[in-house]
Amino acid sequence: MNTVLRALMATGLMVVSSQSLAAAFQLAEQNVSGLGRAYAGEASAADDASVVARNPALMSQFQGIQVSAAAMYVEPDVSLQGISTNNGLPANLLDDDSIAPSAVVPAVFMTARLNDQWSVGAGMYSQFGLATEFDKDYAAGQLAGDTEIVTINTGVSVAYEIDPQWTLALGLNHVYADAKVIRHLGANPLQAPASTEVVNLEGDDSGYGWNLGLSYQIDEDNRLGFHYRSETDITFDGHFSNQLPASFGGTNGVALPGTLELTLPAMAEISGTHKLTEPMTLHYSVLWTGWNSFQELEAQVAGKPVFNKKELFDNSLRFSVGGDYQWNAVLKLRAGLAYDSSPANESHMSISIPDTDRTWYSLGAEYQLSETASVDFGLSILRGKTQTFVEKDSLGSEWGFKSKGHATVVGIQYNHSF
């Protein structure tokens, strides 16, 4: 993997809030052509080389070589309001209107038609990422702190056109992941500074997964697509430390070798693309994500747990519908609507992964610069449902929250064919 490109991608990907994404810390943003229609039809719409990410079977729809490069800017608006405590502290100490920084999410793809039946492709993008940041002296420090998960997927795919209707594709994915979890003591009866670190865990690792795509061309104007992506197991190897004295089970700031295991969930998508009239095309998708593989975050040192956070996620569904309108020979307009269901268990809500159901409202356009070049623009407004929940820390304090999460995503993408 090109280490410079990987570092540049990580700089953007590591600072995206979960409420700015799809379900939990899943990223929907792999291209801008789909952004304009709320990512409807991603497993059936053959827009550009980014099909490598969502259904490589669609590579058979292209001739020659296709290249796409995209950048999406995410501006989150995630806030917390304290509504209750059981320790006598005022609830407004929990108020925070800026727990998620903005980010740029990049992606790059290439496909090549080898002959009448075979096509190949490659891409570098991300499907999972998360960042939330709280002040070091935040009252509920054991629940907040810093949480970051970065993943970069480098994938290669091959597609075989069985006949004019059916195409099958297989892909192999290398996933680089980096994680950081920092927690502070927060308000406590020990007369210790609230900023005292009780957990500092950092690590990285790589894992492998596979994906399968299928495309069925019903006729010239109608296509169905299916895509499946496997789970990827990651064991983060890094270090663990805290600022607690040994008498409290601490490390006194000494870093010890530690591990954290994480399973990135499987995904399956079914899509349809239908040309209704000469200028208008309809797209729709149903995306399933197997989040029940994410039950907890547990860090271990020498085989013993030093940090455990129950998540107890459920599987989730995403529904989307959108359309394209060919305004003239060089301009195509897009619009879409999507609904993301949250996998978060209502009895285990968390301010470190403040997830909620959300609705996408999207607009976009494609402008043809020449016979071989085009540029895409996209805008999505995400509106999340307000949530109220209570979290309990290890000292017995119960903290009540009301969370709100909205976001704006804008993007630009360049496409070129050779």
LINSUL-V95012 format. One record per residue. N is the residue number from 0. RES is the residue in one small letter. SS is DSSP state (hx for helix, st for strand, lp for the rest). BURIAL is 1 if it has 16 or more other C-alpha atoms within 10 Angstrom, else 0. Layout:
N/RES/SS/BURIAL
N/RES/SS/BURIAL
This chain:
0/m/lp/0
1/n/lp/0
2/t/hx/0
3/v/hx/0
4/l/hx/0
5/r/hx/1
6/a/hx/0
7/l/hx/0
8/m/hx/1
9/a/hx/1
10/t/hx/0
11/g/hx/1
12/l/hx/1
13/m/lp/1
14/v/lp/1
15/v/lp/1
16/s/lp/1
17/s/hx/1
18/q/hx/1
19/s/hx/1
20/l/lp/1
21/a/lp/1
22/a/lp/1
23/a/lp/1
24/f/lp/1
25/q/st/1
26/l/lp/1
27/a/lp/1
28/e/lp/1
29/q/lp/1
30/n/lp/1
31/v/lp/1
32/s/lp/1
33/g/lp/1
34/l/hx/1
35/g/hx/1
36/r/hx/1
37/a/lp/1
38/y/lp/1
39/a/lp/1
40/g/lp/1
41/e/lp/1
42/a/lp/1
43/s/lp/1
44/a/lp/1
45/a/lp/1
46/d/lp/1
47/d/lp/1
48/a/lp/1
49/s/lp/1
50/v/hx/1
51/v/hx/1
52/a/hx/1
53/r/hx/1
54/n/lp/1
55/p/hx/1
56/a/hx/1
57/l/hx/1
58/m/hx/1
59/s/hx/1
60/q/hx/0
61/f/lp/1
62/q/lp/1
63/g/lp/0
64/i/st/1
65/q/st/1
66/v/st/1
67/s/st/1
68/a/st/1
69/a/st/1
70/a/st/1
71/m/st/1
72/y/st/1
73/v/st/1
74/e/st/1
75/p/st/1
76/d/st/1
77/v/st/1
78/s/st/1
79/l/st/1
80/q/st/1
81/g/st/1
82/i/st/1
83/s/st/1
84/t/st/1
85/n/lp/0
86/n/lp/0
87/g/lp/0
88/l/lp/0
89/p/lp/0
90/a/hx/1
91/n/hx/0
92/l/hx/0
93/l/hx/1
94/d/lp/1
95/d/st/1
96/d/lp/0
97/s/lp/0
98/i/lp/1
99/a/lp/1
100/p/lp/1
101/s/lp/1
102/a/st/1
103/v/st/1
104/v/st/1
105/p/st/1
106/a/st/1
107/v/st/1
108/f/st/1
109/m/st/1
110/t/st/1
111/a/st/1
112/r/st/1
113/l/lp/0
114/n/lp/0
115/d/lp/0
116/q/lp/0
117/w/st/1
118/s/st/1
119/v/st/1
120/g/st/1
121/a/st/1
122/g/st/1
123/m/st/1
124/y/st/1
125/s/lp/1
126/q/lp/1
127/f/st/1
128/g/st/1
129/l/st/1
130/a/st/1
131/t/st/1
132/e/st/1
133/f/lp/1
134/d/lp/0
135/k/lp/1
136/d/lp/1
137/y/lp/1
138/a/lp/1
139/a/lp/1
140/g/lp/1
141/q/lp/1
142/l/lp/1
143/a/lp/1
144/g/lp/1
145/d/st/1
146/t/st/1
147/e/st/1
148/i/st/1
149/v/st/1
150/t/st/1
151/i/st/1
152/n/st/1
153/t/st/1
154/g/st/1
155/v/st/1
156/s/st/1
157/v/st/1
158/a/st/1
159/y/st/1
160/e/st/1
161/i/lp/0
162/d/lp/0
163/p/lp/0
164/q/lp/0
165/w/st/1
166/t/st/1
167/l/st/1
168/a/st/1
169/l/st/1
170/g/st/1
171/l/st/1
172/n/st/1
173/h/st/1
174/v/st/1
175/y/st/1
176/a/st/1
177/d/st/1
178/a/st/1
179/k/st/1
180/v/st/1
181/i/st/1
182/r/st/1
183/h/st/1
184/l/lp/1
185/g/lp/1
186/a/lp/1
187/n/lp/1
188/p/lp/0
189/l/lp/0
190/q/lp/0
191/a/lp/0
192/p/lp/0
193/a/lp/1
194/s/lp/1
195/t/lp/1
196/e/st/1
197/v/st/1
198/v/st/1
199/n/st/1
200/l/st/1
201/e/st/1
202/g/st/1
203/d/st/1
204/d/st/1
205/s/st/1
206/g/st/1
207/y/st/1
208/g/st/1
209/w/st/1
210/n/st/1
211/l/st/1
212/g/st/1
213/l/st/1
214/s/st/1
215/y/st/1
216/q/st/1
217/i/st/0
218/d/st/0
219/e/lp/0
220/d/lp/0
221/n/st/1
222/r/st/1
223/l/st/1
224/g/st/1
225/f/st/1
226/h/st/1
227/y/st/1
228/r/st/1
229/s/lp/1
230/e/lp/1
231/t/st/1
232/d/st/1
233/i/st/1
234/t/st/1
235/f/st/1
236/d/st/1
237/g/st/1
238/h/st/1
239/f/st/1
240/s/st/1
241/n/lp/1
242/q/lp/1
243/l/lp/1
244/p/lp/0
245/a/hx/0
246/s/hx/0
247/f/hx/0
248/g/lp/0
249/g/lp/1
250/t/lp/1
251/n/lp/0
252/g/lp/0
253/v/lp/0
254/a/lp/0
255/l/st/0
256/p/st/0
257/g/st/1
258/t/st/1
259/l/st/1
260/e/st/0
261/l/st/1
262/t/st/1
263/l/st/1
264/p/lp/1
265/a/lp/1
266/m/st/1
267/a/st/1
268/e/st/1
269/i/st/1
270/s/st/1
271/g/st/1
272/t/st/1
273/h/st/1
274/k/st/1
275/l/lp/0
276/t/lp/0
277/e/lp/0
278/p/lp/0
279/m/st/1
280/t/st/1
281/l/st/1
282/h/st/1
283/y/st/1
284/s/st/1
285/v/st/1
286/l/st/1
287/w/st/1
288/t/st/1
289/g/lp/1
290/w/hx/1
291/n/hx/1
292/s/hx/1
293/f/lp/1
294/q/lp/1
295/e/st/0
296/l/st/1
297/e/st/1
298/a/st/1
299/q/st/1
300/v/st/1
301/a/lp/0
302/g/lp/0
303/k/st/0
304/p/st/0
305/v/st/1
306/f/st/1
307/n/st/0
308/k/st/0
309/k/st/0
310/e/lp/1
311/l/lp/1
312/f/lp/1
313/d/lp/1
314/n/lp/1
315/s/st/1
316/l/st/1
317/r/st/1
318/f/st/1
319/s/st/1
320/v/st/1
321/g/st/1
322/g/st/1
323/d/st/1
324/y/st/1
325/q/st/1
326/w/lp/0
327/n/lp/0
328/a/lp/0
329/v/lp/0
330/l/st/0
331/k/st/1
332/l/st/1
333/r/st/1
334/a/st/1
335/g/st/1
336/l/st/1
337/a/st/1
338/y/st/1
339/d/st/1
340/s/lp/1
341/s/lp/1
342/p/lp/1
343/a/lp/1
344/n/lp/1
345/e/hx/1
346/s/hx/0
347/h/hx/0
348/m/lp/1
349/s/lp/1
350/i/lp/1
351/s/lp/1
352/i/lp/1
353/p/lp/1
354/d/lp/1
355/t/lp/1
356/d/lp/1
357/r/st/1
358/t/st/1
359/w/st/1
360/y/st/1
361/s/st/1
362/l/st/1
363/g/st/1
364/a/st/1
365/e/st/1
366/y/st/1
367/q/st/0
368/l/lp/0
369/s/lp/0
370/e/lp/0
371/t/lp/0
372/a/st/1
373/s/st/1
374/v/st/1
375/d/st/1
376/f/st/1
377/g/st/1
378/l/st/1
379/s/st/1
380/i/st/1
381/l/st/1
382/r/st/1
383/g/st/1
384/k/lp/0
385/t/lp/0
386/q/st/1
387/t/st/0
388/f/st/1
389/v/st/1
390/e/st/1
391/k/st/1
392/d/lp/0
393/s/lp/0
394/l/lp/0
395/g/lp/0
396/s/lp/1
397/e/st/1
398/w/st/1
399/g/st/1
400/f/st/1
401/k/st/1
402/s/st/1
403/k/st/1
404/g/st/1
405/h/st/1
406/a/st/1
407/t/st/1
408/v/st/1
409/v/st/1
410/g/st/1
411/i/st/1
412/q/st/1
413/y/st/1
414/n/st/1
415/h/st/1
416/s/st/1
417/f/lp/0
